[in-house]
């Protein structure tokens, strides 16, 4: 479970001070599916970075399973990210010279997983997202939707507790958007993940059980009536 307590993130731009997050309080239970929305510059990505341990708050606590990530050493924080948090980004972030299987394997290297097990787990992760016949393909040989499936497999191969997605369908057309969301929602259900996604797409937000809207660094959360 996440517990954010009075989280503030302050940036200085020249002589101006900007609060990207202004005293955010937020609880995210295990297994939750939360969508984060808001205008550009409102603090969405900053909030996701806090949840992922990619940045530290100026003040406040970012607690994951009883541990305040804001107070961890860099080495320990890196370990928490490697073991517990999977990331999916809009731009895929695949290594162009590595095959799909090799890209997925990169998530297991920091965990010290042996070569044979890495290969087996990467292949299984790719099969789980419908890419069992694309293991040896380079990113440039795949469509955008297939590349995002590789990115999802890479995020999930380490068996994290949390999946964070930043505009995961932002570079895809409508039909491919729906396919990728089907994959993400199926993985959320099958693996019991805590799934948190930033999106501008209101049609996707309406399908989530909870939506957090952030404007000028302040957050409100509403429940959706979804089946």
Order of alpha helices (4+ residues) and beta strands (2+ residues): beta-beta-beta-alpha-beta-beta-alpha-beta-alpha-alpha-alpha-beta-alpha-beta-alpha-beta-beta
